[in-house]
Structure formats: C-alpha cells, structure tokens
Amino acid sequence: RKEGDGSSLLLWSAMAHDHPVGGLDALSTNVDIDAWLEWEERKEGVPFRHHAVAGASAGVMEHLFMYPVDTLKTRVQAWKGSGSATTTVREAAIEVMAEGGYRGFFRGIPAVVAGCVPAHVALFTTFEFGKLHVIDEDSPYHVWQSGSVGIFAQLAHDGILTPCDVVKQRLQLGSYPTVRSCVAELWKADGLRPFYRSFGATLVMNLPFGAAFVATNEKLKSAMGLGSSARTSDQAKTELPRYFLAAGFAGAVS
C-alpha cells in the first residue's frame, strides 16, 4: 500500500507452524521497503565494527566454499620441478585424494582463515570509505572513481593476505605438514622476504581485477537502477536477484 511518498511492504507471519491462521491482524508487520531491501546502501550511522564483521564473514565464507577448487588450481599451476605438479584437474584430484583423502583438499586452510579475516576487514572498510568519499554516481568520471576505489581496496587486502597465501600454497602442494613448520622454516631461511616474494605478481594480477570488478559492478547497478529512490514497491522486490546478477557478471568480466 501507499502511504504518502513512501512505500511499505505488508509481511504476514501467519504461515509459521506455531501460530493459528486466524490471527492475521495480530501477526502482520509493516516493514519499510527501503530499510528492508537497501542492504547494499551504506548508512553513515552504521558503526565501523559492523562493516568489519560483515566483510570478514564474507571473506571466510568465500574461501571456505572455494578452497577445494583453489587447491586443485594450485596443483595444476605448480612448477613441474616442485615434484607436485599435475597436468589436469582430474589428475590433481586423484593426487590429493591419494595423499590425504578429502581432508587434503583443505590442507592449509587455517593460514587462509587467519589471514582473510583482517584482509577482508581492510578490503571492505577501504571500499566503504571510498564509496562514501570518492564515488559520485552523478559524476561523468563515475567509472574511473569506482575503479580507483577498487584498486585501493584490493591493495589493502593483498598487503595482508599475501603472506598467508604463500603459506597456504606450500601446504597445498604438500611441501610442509603444518602451518607452524612452514612459517618457522620460511622465517629461518630469510626472515620476512619469502612471505612477500610473490607480492609484485599478485598486485599485477589483482589490482586490475579490483578496478574492473568494482567499476563494472557499480556501472551495472547504475544501469539497472538499483537503489533508485524513484522505484516502486513492486520494482524494489525484484532488486535482490539483480544485485547478485550484477556482482556475478562483474566477477566474470574481471
């Protein structure tokens, strides 16, 4: 229903198994459609710790779900001289299963979980700050502004996660039995340098990725009218799938 200039969505909870159907009036709740669906829009009143927790949770879930695939990728990409190289994904999977069963697909994950929490806090905090102070949706340079925010967010992320990624990959290849033994031997060999040996190559890959992802995502959201104040209630109900579509396509392009 319409109430002045705002829209509201009438949600019914009578379908809950522990409530009678006859209590519809008592169980109905008016929810502001903007507050319900504009989860992507940054609110200045939201404390920093909320952004930190959201970013860290997103990072942990991302790595947990994709870690077995990442293990296979690392095996296939590995230098043949390492003694752990394979030529196909199928061969990599057979090799991992032979070495440690299903647990082998998650070898090294403690290092990633420990690193991805602060790394994604840094990434999303930088992104939210940049979105608030740098990106202007009405500017003709909107795409470039979004790309620059993506670059700095990715830089903050990679500066923290790269050492953890070095440890993770060595465990994925079976070079070390535990995170502790890997860290101890690398530090004994050359201090901090081995942990950032791949930092340059990582930035060459990830900075363009971050710029392309954020710029494409923001441009698609703008083109789709996501978050527009002129939308109707019916239009707002369809926004969530379109947010996922925009982010998925931006990830594919990047």
VODRENMI-748897 format. One line per field, with one value per residue (C-alpha): residue number from 1; chain; x, y, z; residue in three letters. Coordinates in pm, whole numbers. Layout:
// residues N
num <- c(NUM ...)
chaine <- c(A ...)
xx <- c(X ...)
yy <- c(Y ...)
zz <- c(Z ...)
residu <- c(ALA ...)
This chain:
// residues 254
num <- c(1 2 3 4 5 6 7 8 9 10 11 12 13 14 15 16 17 18 19 20 21 22 23 24 25 26 27 28 29 30 31 32 33 34 35 36 37 38 39 40 41 42 43 44 45 46 47 48 49 50 51 52 53 54 55 56 57 58 59 60 61 62 63 64 65 66 67 68 69 70 71 72 73 74 75 76 77 78 79 80 81 82 83 84 85 86 87 88 89 90 91 92 93 94 95 96 97 98 99 100 101 102 103 104 105 106 107 108 109 110 111 112 113 114 115 116 117 118 119 120 121 122 123 124 125 126 127 128 129 130 131 132 133 134 135 136 137 138 139 140 141 142 143 144 145 146 147 148 149 150 151 152 153 154 155 156 157 158 159 160 161 162 163 164 165 166 167 168 169 170 171 172 173 174 175 176 177 178 179 180 181 182 183 184 185 186 187 188 189 190 191 192 193 194 195 196 197 198 199 200 201 202 203 204 205 206 207 208 209 210 211 212 213 214 215 216 217 218 219 220 221 222 223 224 225 226 227 228 229 230 231 232 233 234 235 236 237 238 239 240 241 242 243 244 245 246 247 248 249 250 251 252 253 254)
chaine <- c(A A A A A A A A A A A A A A A A A A A A A A A A A A A A A A A A A A A A A A A A A A A A A A A A A A A A A A A A A A A A A A A A A A A A A A A A A A A A A A A A A A A A A A A A A A A A A A A A A A A A A A A A A A A A A A A A A A A A A A A A A A A A A A A A A A A A A A A A A A A A A A A A A A A A A A A A A A A A A A A A A A A A A A A A A A A A A A A A A A A A A A A A A A A A A A A A A A A A A A A A A A A A A A A A A A A A A A A A A A A A A A A A A A A A A A A A A A A A A A A A A A A A A A A A A A A A A A)
xx <- c(0 99 143 233 559 696 627 576 551 292 451 239 377 63 244 456 373 319 64 -304 -420 -696 -451 -355 -419 -216 70 108 403 460 819 970 1063 1373 1505 1433 1586 1853 2106 2377 2350 2593 2434 2654 2516 2635 2933 3269 3262 2950 3128 3430 3225 3032 3349 3531 3234 3208 3579 3570 3267 3421 3743 3571 3340 3605 3906 3892 3883 4174 4373 4323 4417 4737 4832 4774 4961 5259 5603 5693 6022 5838 5755 5388 5282 4996 4866 4488 4230 4137 4498 4526 4213 4341 4676 4516 4287 4581 4782 4519 4167 3906 4099 4375 4152 4153 4523 4650 4309 4400 4651 4385 4118 4366 4463 4134 3958 4183 4236 3865 3808 4066 3912 3552 3648 3853 3571 3304 3524 3594 3230 3135 3411 3526 3246 2992 2716 2629 2987 3094 3403 3196 3355 3710 3626 3485 3792 4030 3838 3862 4240 4300 4062 4245 4585 4478 4353 4662 4907 4765 4670 4980 5197 4909 4864 5233 5196 4866 5010 5311 5081 4850 5148 5241 5574 5512 5296 5168 5129 5372 5650 5609 5618 5915 6126 6048 6130 6452 6561 6523 6302 6004 6113 5982 5633 5619 5819 5509 5368 5460 5299 4994 4946 4989 4702 4474 4485 4335 4090 3980 3941 3747 3524 3417 3381 3174 2959 2885 2814 2574 2392 2354 2230 1979 1851 1938 1891 1700 1470 1215 1140 805 744 699 1028 1208 1101 1296 1619 1795 1839 1961 2227 2355 2339 2540 2804 2829 2871 3126 3322 3317 3436 3713)
yy <- c(0 363 595 945 938 622 260 -17 -391 -584 -908 -1187 -1433 -1650 -1927 -2005 -2351 -2238 -1962 -2001 -1870 -1672 -1424 -1245 -894 -954 -1116 -869 -632 -319 -307 -11 -137 85 -37 -398 -405 -133 -353 -252 121 250 418 673 568 208 151 51 -283 -384 -330 -517 -819 -825 -804 -1069 -1306 -1263 -1338 -1651 -1793 -1718 -1905 -2197 -2269 -2230 -2377 -2727 -2567 -2343 -2647 -2808 -2485 -2457 -2816 -2771 -2441 -2562 -2568 -2918 -2912 -2900 -3268 -3197 -3082 -3239 -3165 -3195 -3119 -3489 -3590 -3321 -3452 -3811 -3697 -3505 -3797 -4038 -3817 -3734 -3814 -3540 -3357 -3297 -3052 -2830 -2852 -2507 -2356 -2238 -1995 -1857 -1820 -1640 -1403 -1348 -1203 -893 -882 -860 -617 -395 -452 -373 -86 75 17 166 468 521 476 745 998 926 778 1026 849 1168 1237 1170 1008 762 455 582 674 325 166 366 264 -98 -66 71 -181 -466 -324 -318 -676 -818 -649 -859 -1182 -1240 -1392 -1624 -1718 -1813 -2048 -2185 -2274 -2453 -2666 -2731 -2872 -3095 -2921 -2886 -3084 -2791 -2413 -2374 -2573 -2380 -2039 -2135 -2263 -1967 -1718 -1902 -1903 -1532 -1351 -1166 -1165 -1512 -1419 -1130 -1286 -1308 -968 -795 -1062 -1063 -688 -710 -960 -833 -454 -458 -720 -497 -195 -387 -560 -251 -33 -296 -373 -6 68 -226 -127 225 98 -134 145 -42 167 435 640 660 289 143 -130 -393 -289 -297 -659 -770 -589 -858 -1105 -819 -730 -1088 -1075 -752 -883 -1220 -1063 -815 -1106 -1294 -989 -920)
zz <- c(0 -48 248 132 -63 100 23 276 244 446 565 708 963 982 792 1097 1226 1585 1509 1417 1081 1248 1400 1077 1205 1518 1332 1045 1043 839 716 535 190 173 507 408 62 52 230 -18 51 311 613 788 1127 1092 1330 1185 1368 1173 841 977 1085 755 548 750 733 357 317 534 350 11 93 266 -28 -298 -115 -273 -618 -521 -410 -750 -927 -726 -806 -1179 -1193 -989 -1141 -1257 -1072 -740 -767 -705 -1048 -1243 -1589 -1549 -1281 -1268 -1203 -935 -760 -769 -630 -343 -255 -255 -20 240 129 138 409 158 -29 281 365 463 531 887 732 497 765 991 710 531 837 872 492 416 701 530 185 276 508 231 -16 212 287 -82 -176 72 -5 -362 -574 -708 -902 -1090 -1199 -1560 -1406 -1202 -1363 -1302 -944 -884 -1039 -820 -508 -620 -664 -315 -157 -331 -228 138 104 -69 166 448 270 54 334 428 64 39 336 202 -138 10 223 -72 -262 31 91 467 712 922 913 1203 1038 714 882 1100 811 583 858 946 581 504 752 609 244 146 261 12 -269 -490 -388 -715 -932 -704 -747 -1125 -1130 -854 -890 -1243 -1116 -827 -1053 -1318 -1065 -871 -1181 -1366 -1064 -989 -1355 -1386 -1068 -1201 -1540 -1370 -1148 -830 -521 -712 -492 -774 -778 -678 -422 -693 -852 -518 -457 -764 -676 -473 -765 -981 -724 -749 -1129 -1139 -898 -1076 -1417 -1280 -1131 -1462 -1655 -1403)
residu <- c(ARG LYS GLU GLY ASP GLY SER SER LEU LEU LEU TRP SER ALA MET ALA HIS ASP HIS PRO VAL GLY GLY LEU ASP ALA LEU SER THR ASN VAL ASP ILE ASP ALA TRP LEU GLU TRP GLU GLU ARG LYS GLU GLY VAL PRO PHE ARG HIS HIS ALA VAL ALA GLY ALA SER ALA GLY VAL MET GLU HIS LEU PHE MET TYR PRO VAL ASP THR LEU LYS THR ARG VAL GLN ALA TRP LYS GLY SER GLY SER ALA THR THR THR VAL ARG GLU ALA ALA ILE GLU VAL MET ALA GLU GLY GLY TYR ARG GLY PHE PHE ARG GLY ILE PRO ALA VAL VAL ALA GLY CYS VAL PRO ALA HIS VAL ALA LEU PHE THR THR PHE GLU PHE GLY LYS LEU HIS VAL ILE ASP GLU ASP SER PRO TYR HIS VAL TRP GLN SER GLY SER VAL GLY ILE PHE ALA GLN LEU ALA HIS ASP GLY ILE LEU THR PRO CYS ASP VAL VAL LYS GLN ARG LEU GLN LEU GLY SER TYR PRO THR VAL ARG SER CYS VAL ALA GLU LEU TRP LYS ALA ASP GLY LEU ARG PRO PHE TYR ARG SER PHE GLY ALA THR LEU VAL MET ASN LEU PRO PHE GLY ALA ALA PHE VAL ALA THR ASN GLU LYS LEU LYS SER ALA MET GLY LEU GLY SER SER ALA ARG THR SER ASP GLN ALA LYS THR GLU LEU PRO ARG TYR PHE LEU ALA ALA GLY PHE ALA GLY ALA VAL SER)
